[in-house]
Amino acid sequence: MELQRTLQNLLNAGIGLYKTSEENIKKVLSDFDQFYEELVKKGAAEDSELITNIRKNLDDIVKQIEEINQKASQTFEDLSKLIQENYQKLIAEIEKVVPKEQFEQIKSRVDELINTLQTKIGEISQQFRKEEPQKTE
């Protein structure tokens, strides 16, 4: 009976500790959110020449990054289209000079190469899109 009561007390103490910790963590997060919002308001209220220049420079940097990302995305799209166009030309030229029995084998290898290139271009393009800066209001 004593062992059962001790185990129950330990269990209840663990549950109490967990609940207390959970409540404390929620409170800390809430306090941090309020503190962060206060810092944002104080910072937004600052309008000295230095701060105005810093904000302008930051805006310029963000615009430049967005332009670079946009150009990179367009470049990836253009590259992908170019690969497809050249693929068609390449296959047509190979078909002219390679005997039919070897053509499918060569075409299969070219297809693998093109698919690998397209996959890599897609992966790099996705990385650029993931790294786009978040716009601030």
SULQUI-V371336 format. One record per residue. N is the residue number from 1. RES is the residue in one small letter. SS is DSSP state (A for helix, B for strand, O for the rest). OMEGA is omega in whole degrees, 0 to 359 (none if undefined). Layout:
# SULQUI-V371336
<<N,RES,SS,OMEGA> <N,RES,SS,OMEGA>>
This chain:
# SULQUI-V371336
<<1,m,O,179> <2,e,A,179> <3,l,A,180> <4,q,A,180> <5,r,A,178> <6,t,A,179> <7,l,A,179> <8,q,A,178> <9,n,A,177> <10,l,A,178> <11,l,A,180> <12,n,A,178> <13,a,A,178> <14,g,A,178> <15,i,A,178> <16,g,A,178> <17,l,A,179> <18,y,A,181> <19,k,A,179> <20,t,A,179> <21,s,A,180> <22,e,A,179> <23,e,A,180> <24,n,A,179> <25,i,A,179> <26,k,A,180> <27,k,A,179> <28,v,A,179> <29,l,A,178> <30,s,A,178> <31,d,A,179> <32,f,A,178> <33,d,A,179> <34,q,A,179> <35,f,A,179> <36,y,A,179> <37,e,A,177> <38,e,A,178> <39,l,A,179> <40,v,A,180> <41,k,A,179> <42,k,A,179> <43,g,A,180> <44,a,A,181> <45,a,A,181> <46,e,O,183> <47,d,O,178> <48,s,O,182> <49,e,A,180> <50,l,A,181> <51,i,A,178> <52,t,A,178> <53,n,A,178> <54,i,A,179> <55,r,A,180> <56,k,A,179> <57,n,A,178> <58,l,A,177> <59,d,A,179> <60,d,A,179> <61,i,A,180> <62,v,A,178> <63,k,A,180> <64,q,A,178> <65,i,A,178> <66,e,A,178> <67,e,A,179> <68,i,A,178> <69,n,A,180> <70,q,A,178> <71,k,A,179> <72,a,A,178> <73,s,A,179> <74,q,A,179> <75,t,A,178> <76,f,A,178> <77,e,A,179> <78,d,A,179> <79,l,A,179> <80,s,A,178> <81,k,A,180> <82,l,A,178> <83,i,A,179> <84,q,A,179> <85,e,A,180> <86,n,A,176> <87,y,A,180> <88,q,A,179> <89,k,A,181> <90,l,A,180> <91,i,A,180> <92,a,A,179> <93,e,A,179> <94,i,A,182> <95,e,A,180> <96,k,A,189> <97,v,A,184> <98,v,O,176> <99,p,O,185> <100,k,A,182> <101,e,A,178> <102,q,A,185> <103,f,A,183> <104,e,A,179> <105,q,A,180> <106,i,A,179> <107,k,A,179> <108,s,A,179> <109,r,A,178> <110,v,A,178> <111,d,A,179> <112,e,A,180> <113,l,A,180> <114,i,A,179> <115,n,A,178> <116,t,A,178> <117,l,A,180> <118,q,A,179> <119,t,A,180> <120,k,A,178> <121,i,A,178> <122,g,A,180> <123,e,A,180> <124,i,A,178> <125,s,A,178> <126,q,A,179> <127,q,A,178> <128,f,A,182> <129,r,A,179> <130,k,A,185> <131,e,O,178> <132,e,O,181> <133,p,O,177> <134,q,O,180> <135,k,O,177> <136,t,O,181> <137,e,O,none>>
